[in-house]
């Protein structure tokens, strides 16, 4: 039987402790040796400076060294081109396309499923 866990982390700059964003691991499954990235939020004032890629790489390292898991996955909306590019640079590959109904907008949005080995 698998277990479901969440881990929410705050990301700070080491030089001045300014918060640059937040990230979340979800569906941490030790039996299957995998976890999902839930949300990555970068302060709009800090975007475009490489923090997203640095954050993803740190999440991969944390997955491998601290959680001791062998696979990390995520979903990203297909129109979020900056995020998709960042995930690809970090070594994520696309493994599928999903249709998602967004009730607030009464629309269907597509998302890409991506995964990597940390």
N, CA, C and O of each residue as an XYZ file, in Angstrom:
472
protein
N       0.841     -1.180      0.000
C       0.000      0.000      0.000
C       0.881      1.237      0.000
O       1.810      1.339      0.801
N       0.597      2.173     -0.889
C       1.405      3.377     -0.961
C       0.889      4.429      0.020
O      -0.274      4.412      0.425
N       1.776      5.333      0.385
C       1.397      6.422      1.277
C       1.491      7.736      0.532
O       2.245      7.863     -0.433
N       0.716      8.719      0.986
C       0.734     10.026      0.341
C       1.200     11.053      1.347
O       0.650     11.152      2.444
N       2.213     11.818      0.978
C       2.752     12.855      1.831
C       2.994     14.111      1.020
O       3.163     14.062     -0.198
N       3.007     15.243      1.718
C       3.282     16.529      1.111
C       4.428     17.189      1.866
O       4.599     16.966      3.064
N       5.207     17.995      1.168
C       6.287     18.739      1.780
C       6.335     20.096      1.099
O       6.562     20.179     -0.108
N       6.124     21.158      1.863
C       6.123     22.522      1.344
C       7.386     23.214      1.825
O       7.697     23.176      3.015
N       8.124     23.853      0.907
C       9.379     24.501      1.242
C       9.362     25.962      0.804
O       8.775     26.298     -0.224
N      10.003     26.828      1.581
C      10.178     28.228      1.227
C      11.590     28.384      0.684
O      12.533     27.810      1.229
N      11.741     29.152     -0.376
C      13.033     29.350     -1.017
C      13.517     30.756     -0.688
O      12.799     31.729     -0.917
N      14.730     30.867     -0.152
C      15.260     32.180      0.204
C      16.618     32.389     -0.450
O      17.336     31.436     -0.751
N      16.952     33.651     -0.661
C      18.279     34.002     -1.136
C      19.236     33.970      0.046
O      18.921     34.513      1.105
N      20.379     33.352     -0.111
C      21.303     33.247      1.016
C      21.940     34.589      1.371
O      22.352     34.783      2.514
N      22.029     35.509      0.428
C      22.705     36.771      0.696
C      21.883     37.727      1.566
O      22.447     38.442      2.395
N      20.563     37.748      1.388
C      19.760     38.705      2.149
C      18.477     38.101      2.712
O      17.634     38.826      3.241
N      18.321     36.790      2.604
C      17.137     36.080      3.107
C      15.826     36.569      2.498
O      14.762     36.396      3.091
N      15.899     37.164      1.349
C      14.668     37.546      0.661
C      13.987     36.323      0.078
O      14.642     35.472     -0.523
N      12.695     36.231      0.249
C      11.948     35.088     -0.272
C      11.821     35.220     -1.784
O      11.336     36.231     -2.293
N      12.265     34.183     -2.499
C      12.103     34.203     -3.947
C      10.957     33.318     -4.397
O      10.486     33.455     -5.526
N      10.497     32.414     -3.546
C       9.383     31.576     -3.958
C       9.115     30.446     -2.991
O       9.678     30.370     -1.899
N       8.235     29.576     -3.435
C       7.829     28.410     -2.667
C       7.763     27.225     -3.618
O       7.525     27.383     -4.815
N       7.976     26.042     -3.068
C       7.836     24.830     -3.874
C       7.209     23.748     -3.012
O       7.242     23.806     -1.782
N       6.641     22.766     -3.681
C       5.931     21.714     -2.962
C       6.206     20.362     -3.600
O       6.128     20.197     -4.817
N       6.527     19.404     -2.748
C       6.520     18.001     -3.155
C       5.169     17.437     -2.738
O       4.672     17.748     -1.655
N       4.587     16.625     -3.574
C       3.346     15.940     -3.198
C       3.430     14.495     -3.668
O       4.309     14.128     -4.448
N       2.511     13.693     -3.184
C       2.492     12.268     -3.508
C       3.863     11.627     -3.327
O       4.346     10.910     -4.203
N       4.474     11.889     -2.197
C       5.742     11.236     -1.878
C       5.432      9.776     -1.565
O       4.774      9.465     -0.572
N       5.911      8.899     -2.417
C       5.600      7.477     -2.307
C       6.905      6.695     -2.166
O       7.591      6.430     -3.153
N       7.232      6.336     -0.952
C       8.495      5.646     -0.689
C       8.490      4.225     -1.239
O       9.543      3.711     -1.615
N       7.340      3.588     -1.292
C       7.268      2.224     -1.832
C       7.591      2.194     -3.317
O       8.273      1.284     -3.787
N       7.107      3.179     -4.054
C       7.375      3.248     -5.494
C       8.598      4.105     -5.804
O       8.985      4.245     -6.964
N       9.209      4.682     -4.757
C      10.416      5.493     -4.869
C      10.233      6.674     -5.825
O      11.052      6.907     -6.715
N       9.127      7.419     -5.616
C       8.851      8.561     -6.480
C       8.079      9.631     -5.734
O       7.469      9.374     -4.696
N       8.117     10.834     -6.282
C       7.351     11.959     -5.760
C       6.983     12.864     -6.930
O       7.548     12.767     -8.019
N       6.032     13.736     -6.676
C       5.616     14.712     -7.674
C       5.935     16.115     -7.183
O       5.887     16.399     -5.986
N       6.259     16.980     -8.124
C       6.350     18.402     -7.812
C       4.935     18.944     -7.925
O       4.293     18.813     -8.968
N       4.451     19.552     -6.851
C       3.085     20.069     -6.836
C       2.990     21.471     -7.390
O       2.348     21.699     -8.416
N       3.622     22.407     -6.720
C       3.571     23.801     -7.140
C       4.952     24.414     -7.004
O       5.699     24.129     -6.068
N       5.264     25.259     -7.960
C       6.451     26.097     -7.869
C       5.980     27.518     -8.112
O       5.416     27.831     -9.160
N       6.218     28.364     -7.139
C       5.826     29.767     -7.243
C       7.078     30.615     -7.075
O       7.764     30.524     -6.057
N       7.375     31.439     -8.075
C       8.515     32.339     -8.010
C       7.974     33.762     -7.951
O       7.104     34.140     -8.736
N       8.498     34.545     -7.012
C       8.126     35.951     -6.892
C       8.285     36.610     -8.266
O       9.352     36.512     -8.872
N       7.233     37.284     -8.769
C       7.329     37.905    -10.102
C       8.531     38.836    -10.257
O       9.071     38.956    -11.356
N       8.957     39.490     -9.189
C      10.118     40.385     -9.257
C      11.427     39.616     -9.417
O      12.442     40.203     -9.792
N      11.419     38.319     -9.140
C      12.629     37.494     -9.196
C      12.686     36.609    -10.435
O      13.662     35.884    -10.631
N      11.662     36.659    -11.266
C      11.630     35.798    -12.456
C      12.617     36.278    -13.502
O      12.960     37.458    -13.566
N      13.066     35.337    -14.322
C      13.986     35.670    -15.405
C      15.441     35.760    -14.982
O      16.277     36.233    -15.751
N      15.759     35.314    -13.773
C      17.131     35.372    -13.274
C      17.734     33.986    -13.044
O      18.802     33.872    -12.443
N      17.067     32.943    -13.512
C      17.595     31.593    -13.370
C      17.241     30.901    -12.065
O      17.691     29.782    -11.817
N      16.436     31.552    -11.225
C      16.081     30.941     -9.951
C      15.212     29.698    -10.129
O      15.317     28.749     -9.351
N      14.359     29.701    -11.144
C      13.498     28.542    -11.379
C      14.319     27.291    -11.650
O      14.059     26.239    -11.065
N      15.306     27.395    -12.529
C      16.163     26.252    -12.846
C      16.971     25.830    -11.618
O      17.120     24.640    -11.340
N      17.488     26.818    -10.891
C      18.238     26.504     -9.678
C      17.335     25.786     -8.672
O      17.757     24.827     -8.025
N      16.105     26.251     -8.547
C      15.160     25.628     -7.622
C      14.854     24.192     -8.033
O      14.859     23.294     -7.192
N      14.589     23.970     -9.314
C      14.290     22.618     -9.804
C      15.479     21.690     -9.545
O      15.297     20.552     -9.112
N      16.679     22.168     -9.807
C      17.854     21.332     -9.565
C      18.020     21.022     -8.079
O      18.406     19.909     -7.723
N      17.734     21.983     -7.215
C      17.794     21.723     -5.773
C      16.710     20.727     -5.353
O      16.941     19.888     -4.482
N      15.527     20.817     -5.970
C      14.469     19.847     -5.669
C      14.895     18.451     -6.102
O      14.624     17.477     -5.400
N      15.559     18.342     -7.253
C      16.061     17.043     -7.695
C      17.079     16.503     -6.697
O      17.033     15.330     -6.328
N      17.996     17.360     -6.263
C      18.998     16.931     -5.280
C      18.333     16.506     -3.970
O      18.707     15.488     -3.386
N      17.368     17.268     -3.516
C      16.670     16.944     -2.273
C      15.947     15.605     -2.401
O      15.932     14.802     -1.468
N      15.349     15.376     -3.571
C      14.650     14.112     -3.826
C      15.611     12.935     -3.696
O      15.288     11.917     -3.085
N      16.783     13.092     -4.277
C      17.756     11.996     -4.287
C      18.427     11.816     -2.920
O      18.513     10.697     -2.415
N      18.894     12.897     -2.334
C      19.705     12.796     -1.123
C      18.898     12.682      0.166
O      19.259     11.910      1.055
N      17.815     13.440      0.277
C      17.055     13.461      1.524
C      15.869     12.507      1.514
O      15.641     11.775      2.476
N      15.119     12.522      0.420
C      13.959     11.639      0.338
C      14.351     10.246     -0.132
O      13.614      9.282      0.072
N      15.535     10.148     -0.772
C      16.066      8.871     -1.263
C      15.121      8.199     -2.265
O      14.881      6.993     -2.204
N      14.592      9.014     -3.191
C      13.666      8.521     -4.208
C      14.358      8.508     -5.565
O      15.351      9.204     -5.775
N      13.820      7.702     -6.489
C      14.466      7.499     -7.784
C      13.756      8.155     -8.958
O      14.269      8.130    -10.076
N      12.585      8.742     -8.726
C      11.874      9.369     -9.834
C      11.108     10.577     -9.317
O      10.576     10.568     -8.207
N      11.064     11.618    -10.143
C      10.350     12.846     -9.832
C       9.507     13.190    -11.046
O       9.996     13.151    -12.174
N       8.238     13.528    -10.823
C       7.371     13.874    -11.951
C       6.621     15.161    -11.660
O       6.628     15.664    -10.536
N       5.970     15.687    -12.698
C       5.197     16.917    -12.568
C       4.232     17.026    -13.735
O       4.325     16.296    -14.722
N       3.308     17.956    -13.592
C       2.424     18.346    -14.695
C       2.520     19.851    -14.848
O       2.618     20.581    -13.862
N       2.491     20.307    -16.084
C       2.576     21.735    -16.376
C       1.630     22.033    -17.536
O       1.566     21.276    -18.505
N       0.892     23.150    -17.429
C      -0.017     23.509    -18.514
C       0.777     23.789    -19.781
O       1.843     24.403    -19.733
N       0.254     23.336    -20.915
C       1.010     23.397    -22.168
C       1.263     24.814    -22.669
O       2.092     25.005    -23.559
N       0.575     25.807    -22.125
C       0.805     27.194    -22.539
C       1.874     27.878    -21.680
O       2.237     29.023    -21.948
N       2.375     27.197    -20.665
C       3.381     27.775    -19.774
C       4.781     27.470    -20.331
O       5.540     26.687    -19.760
N       5.091     28.109    -21.450
C       6.337     27.837    -22.169
C       7.602     28.106    -21.344
O       8.549     27.325    -21.436
N       7.656     29.184    -20.537
C       8.864     29.374    -19.725
C       9.099     28.214    -18.754
O      10.232     27.760    -18.594
N       8.044     27.737    -18.112
C       8.191     26.620    -17.171
C       8.600     25.352    -17.902
O       9.473     24.627    -17.426
N       7.994     25.067    -19.041
C       8.333     23.864    -19.805
C       9.809     23.900    -20.202
O      10.507     22.893    -20.089
N      10.282     25.056    -20.665
C      11.696     25.190    -21.027
C      12.611     24.965    -19.836
O      13.663     24.336    -19.959
N      12.207     25.480    -18.690
C      12.988     25.299    -17.466
C      13.052     23.826    -17.091
O      14.123     23.315    -16.763
N      11.922     23.146    -17.136
C      11.891     21.724    -16.778
C      12.735     20.900    -17.741
O      13.430     19.973    -17.326
N      12.677     21.236    -19.024
C      13.503     20.513    -20.004
C      14.987     20.727    -19.718
O      15.769     19.778    -19.771
N      15.384     21.972    -19.415
C      16.782     22.252    -19.087
C      17.233     21.460    -17.869
O      18.399     21.079    -17.761
N      16.296     21.212    -16.948
C      16.618     20.469    -15.727
C      16.600     18.957    -15.944
O      16.850     18.196    -15.010
N      16.307     18.513    -17.175
C      16.372     17.089    -17.472
C      15.045     16.351    -17.487
O      15.024     15.127    -17.616
N      13.935     17.073    -17.358
C      12.628     16.421    -17.432
C      12.290     16.128    -18.891
O      12.607     16.910    -19.787
N      11.637     14.980    -19.111
C      11.170     14.619    -20.446
C       9.648     14.474    -20.403
O       9.064     14.138    -19.373
N       9.037     14.732    -21.534
C       7.580     14.626    -21.634
C       7.187     13.162    -21.765
O       7.775     12.413    -22.545
N       6.178     12.767    -20.986
C       5.733     11.370    -21.042
C       4.253     11.251    -21.384
O       3.743     10.141    -21.542
N       3.544     12.401    -21.502
C       2.131     12.321    -21.828
C       1.472     13.689    -21.858
O       2.035     14.690    -21.416
N       0.258     13.696    -22.394
C      -0.565     14.904    -22.462
C      -1.881     14.582    -21.775
O      -2.439     13.500    -21.953
N      -2.373     15.537    -20.984
C      -3.605     15.340    -20.223
C      -4.580     16.469    -20.519
O      -4.174     17.612    -20.730
N      -5.858     16.144    -20.533
C      -6.901     17.160    -20.614
C      -7.416     17.404    -19.207
O      -7.713     16.459    -18.476
N      -7.522     18.665    -18.828
C      -7.948     19.045    -17.480
C      -9.128     19.994    -17.580
O      -9.046     21.020    -18.255
N     -10.219     19.662    -16.918
C     -11.358     20.569    -16.880
C     -11.138     21.575    -15.756
O     -10.909     21.190    -14.609
N     -11.208     22.865    -16.086
C     -11.021     23.937    -15.117
C     -12.400     24.552    -14.853
O     -12.848     25.416    -15.607
N     -13.069     24.109    -13.786
C     -14.448     24.547    -13.556
C     -14.603     26.058    -13.401
O     -15.617     26.619    -13.815
N     -13.601     26.727    -12.804
C     -13.705     28.170    -12.597
C     -13.862     28.932    -13.905
O     -14.517     29.973    -13.945
N     -13.267     28.418    -14.971
C     -13.311     29.070    -16.272
C     -14.219     28.353    -17.264
O     -14.414     28.816    -18.388
N     -14.776     27.211    -16.835
C     -15.610     26.395    -17.721
C     -14.870     26.088    -19.016
O     -15.424     26.200    -20.110
N     -13.597     25.696    -18.868
C     -12.738     25.409    -20.003
C     -11.960     24.127    -19.748
O     -11.844     23.661    -18.614
N     -11.432     23.572    -20.826
C     -10.509     22.449    -20.734
C      -9.123     22.943    -21.123
O      -8.948     23.562    -22.172
N      -8.156     22.671    -20.285
C      -6.775     23.040    -20.556
C      -5.954     21.767    -20.660
O      -6.243     20.774    -19.993
N      -4.938     21.804    -21.495
C      -4.047     20.655    -21.640
C      -2.820     20.845    -20.761
O      -2.332     21.958    -20.566
N      -2.347     19.741    -20.246
C      -1.106     19.781    -19.477
C      -0.194     18.662    -19.962
O      -0.642     17.637    -20.476
N       1.098     18.898    -19.779
C       2.093     17.899    -20.115
C       2.501     17.178    -18.834
O       2.692     17.811    -17.797
N       2.630     15.898    -18.903
C       3.225     15.116    -17.821
C       4.699     14.963    -18.159
O       5.058     14.606    -19.281
N       5.553     15.239    -17.169
C       6.991     15.154    -17.370
C       7.602     14.415    -16.193
O       7.040     14.416    -15.097
N       8.756     13.779    -16.412
C       9.441     13.093    -15.322
C      10.940     13.116    -15.552
O      11.423     13.365    -16.657
N      11.664     12.847    -14.464
C      13.113     12.751    -14.557
C      13.630     11.842    -13.450
O      12.925     11.533    -12.489
N      14.850     11.435    -13.609
C      15.556     10.697    -12.566
C      16.454     11.716    -11.878
O      17.328     12.306    -12.513
N      16.240     11.925    -10.578
C      17.029     12.971     -9.890
C      18.516     12.648     -9.815
O      19.291     13.433     -9.269
